[in-house]
Amino acid sequence: MSMFTRLAARSLAGAAALLLSTAVLAHGDVTPQAVDTSSLKKLGDTWSASNPYRGDKPAIKVGESAYTQNCARCHGIDAISGGIAPDLRMLDRDCMSMANKDACLAEIDEYYANTVRKGRVRNGAVYMPPFEGILQQEAVWAIKAYLETRRADK
């Protein structure tokens, strides 16, 4: 093997390693990130049954940041799933065409909050980690308010 071939091979291997490490880092820090909810109305210790921030612009802004920091690595940037985890734009989409839309949204809100708080495990495998004790209620509902702005059309 010529010296040129060896140098080219090393350069290619180095470039591949750099590219791979960049791709891993691009996924972001997998440690849950704190969410500043100081600008939002306090919700107290008792969890709301449905989203108290629905349509609340300041909450949507907080929710977008919180989603990006804590959810996008699995559920996709701008809530567009890359196939790793459910596409959250579809979470309550079907409610929009129902006659009893409010009851449907309330049911989805309960499912969403329970999933975020308790996580999801199937056959012993963790599909979503629990965020209870990590994200406060205000952050969880702000994320849901943001997701409602990303709802997919039928």
MIRORO-979030 format. One record per residue: x, y, z of N, C-alpha, C in turn. Coordinates in steps of 0.001 Angstrom, whole numbers, plus 500000, padded with zeros to 6 digits. Layout:
residues N
XYZXYZXYZ ...
//
This chain:
residues 154
500859498825500000500000500000500000500903501235500000 500641502160499106501476503353499013501195504287500183 502151505182500394501997506159501475500757507026501230 500527507397499979499349508204499632498059507461499975 497996506177499667496809505366499938496570505266501437 497670505065502212497531504985503674497027506310504246 497578507418503772497142508736504249495683508991503874 495297508623502676493909508804502234492971507963503088 493377506734503378492548505848504203492402506415505609 493509506909506184493443507520507525492547508752507518 492702509577506497491878510787506409490401510441506309 490115509430505491488731508994505335488188508436506642 488988507637507346488561507085508635488349508206509652 489246509181509667489099510314510586487856511129510281 487611511358508999486416512112508599485151511363508988 485155510046508804483984509235509168483751509285510669 484813509200511459484679509263512924484141510622513354 484646511686512744484172513025513066482697513182512702 482327512703511538480939512791511093480019512017512029 480430510819512417479633509996513319479488510666514677 480573511230515222480478511877516529479611513120516451 479658513835515338478803515009515158477343514601515111 477041513500514429475662513022514346475142512643515728 475974512003516529475565511628517879475315512880518707 476212513847518643476045515078519414474848515884518934 474516515794517666473385516546517125472072516089517728 472063514861518249470845514358518891470566515097520195 471572515776520725471371516582521919471669515821523190 471670516559524271471903516008525593470674515194525981 470867513945526359469723513114526696469282513302528144 469987514138528897469565514470530249468409515457530157 467294515179530848466176516135530801466634517540531197 466145518504530480466532519894530693465466520640531480 465909521515532358464995522332533147464221523268532223 462998523567532620462140524454531832461759525642532697 462030526838532196461678528059532927460209528386532659 459378528159533658457944528439533534457535529638534388 458505530449534797458218531571535705457261532592535094 457158532641533775456269533613533125454822533111533027 454593531856533408453265531255533256452466531299534550 451133531268534396450240531178535545450552529885536282 450730529967537598451021528787538415449776527911538508 450003526595538444448884525655538430448708524908539749 449671524994540621449541524332541922449990522883541882 449741522180542986450207520796543123449249519775542528 447974520109542471446985519185541922446988519299540407 447173518155539746447246518167538293445900518502537666 445915519385536683444718519730535926444293518520535100 442984518356534959442449517241534164442598517504532672 442637518771532284442810519108530874443759520299530770 444184520586529567445200521603529333444712523012529664 445222523594530748444803524946531116445452526032530256 446432525663529438447146526629528609446745526570527141 445689525886526818445265525752525418445082527149524796 445830527419523710445731528698523013446455529849523689 447147529617524786447853530660525550449219530909524898 449385532079524238450600532359523464451896532292524286 451943532884525503453185532742526287453483531279526635 452455530508526935452657529087527258453133528324526023 452607528665524867453021528002523623454505528252523380 454949529475523629456371529806523441457246528999524409 456848528921525667457579528115526655457540526648526236 456377526199525789456214524809525376457083524435524189 457227525349523248458079525073522086459522524854522528 460010525724523401461375525579523912461520524292524712 460559524010525583460607522801526408460560521546525543 459726521566524505459642520433523578460991520207522904 461578521274522390462851521172521690463925520591522601 463942521017523860464957520563524808464732519143525301 463497518707525403463203517445526084462515516376525245 461912516743524136461085515790523395461561515547521966 462156516568521356462505516497519937463476515382519612 464339515018520539465334513977520240464676512660519869 463467512409520375462751511174520019461558511431519100 460818512502519375459574512760518645459762513656517424 460976514169517214461276514924516007461232516432516181 462068517106515409462107518565515402460770519091514894 460266520129515537458970520730515197457828519713515296 458038518679516106457040517624516348456777516762515121 457708516765514164457588515920512982458442514682513228 457810513572513501458533512356513854459333511826512678 460518511342513018461345510675512022461152509173512060 460159508716512819459853507297512881460319506609514145 461111507270514963461597506660516199460463506543517217 459692507576517346458617507632518338457365508190517660 456214508096518320454972508590517702455058510048517257 454387510341516172454289511694515637453232512430516449 453676513347517289452754514008518223451836515027517558 452043515297516279451098516151515551449772515425515354 449795514114515510448594513291515321447852513021516633 448430513450517757447932513090519078446432513317519254 445968514495518916444535514794519114443857515246517821 444479514947516710443972515381515403442543514919515146 442237513675515489440909513139515209439810513841516004 440168514440517124439174515153517933438554516327517166 439324516917516270438884518130515586437651517902514714 437443516680514249436298516418513380435116515780514121 435238515637515425434175514989516201433144515997516678 431921515551516787430847516413517286431117516815518733 431629515892519525431926516170520924433438516368521091 433965517380520409435388517670520367435970517880521762 435267518599522631435797518912523953436012517663524802 435083516713524732435237515465525489436435514673524963 436608514663523673437735513963523066439054514607523491 439132515933523431440344516636523847440662516373525315 439638516344526158439845516063527577440417514662527780 439913513700527019440411512328527120441873512240526666 442191512923525576443563512928525065444478513651526039 444011514746526627444804515462527622445173514547528792 444217513767529249444472512837530363445508511787529948 445341511228528756446284510232528233447687510833528112 447769512027527541449043512718527345449747512961528680 449044513575529632449658513898530920450121512626531638 449307511588531598449684510333532241450921509725531572 450977509784530250452116509240529517453393510006529847 453319511326529841454506512132530142454948511892531585 454012511845532493454357511669533912454881510273534214 454238509253533716454565507866534088455451507144533070 455535507666531843456305507007530805455516505849530203 456153505121529317455533503955528668456543502813528632 456097501661529102456911500448529085456096499358528407 456737498621527507456071497510526834457012496311526862 456510495183527367457310493957527465458642494205528178 458605495062529186459798495350529964460736496374529353 460453496808528137461306497794527466460721499187527659 461560500138528012461111501521528199461023502190526834 459811502557526446459592503256525180459602504759525386 459219505176526586459301506592526944459597506658528431 460615507426528804460929507524530228459894508390530947 459703508155532236458788509012532995459441510368533279 458651511423533204459152512767533475458585513344534774 457816512546535504457279513034536782458438513323537716 458382514483538360459457514890539238460588515593538502 460544515564537178461561516234536358460947517472535712 459795517290535056459064518416534463457866518738535341 457733519972535730456580520386536525455334520483535643 454197520517536275452916520536535556452863521653534512 453350522829534870453316523954533942454072523622532651 455223522972532763456014522617531581455294521570530734 454703520580531383454003519514530661452845520089529855 452043520962530475450898521533529766451327522563528729 452442523270528967452951524210527962453391523438526710 454014522290526900454398521457525755453155521026524987 452124520628525697450873520213525030450269521390524260 450316522593524838449800523777524133450579523998522834 451892523810522891452708523925521677452318522847520665 452186521611521131451831520514520219450508520771519510 449585521417520172448295521734519548448455522695518386 449507523513518399449769524421517264450409523673516106 450911522481516354451581521669515338450672520580514792 449433520543515241448480519489514860448421519336513348 448521518115512894448481517813511459447061517914510930 446949518409509720445638518409509049445327516994508617 444030516721508440443637515390507968444062515178506545 
//
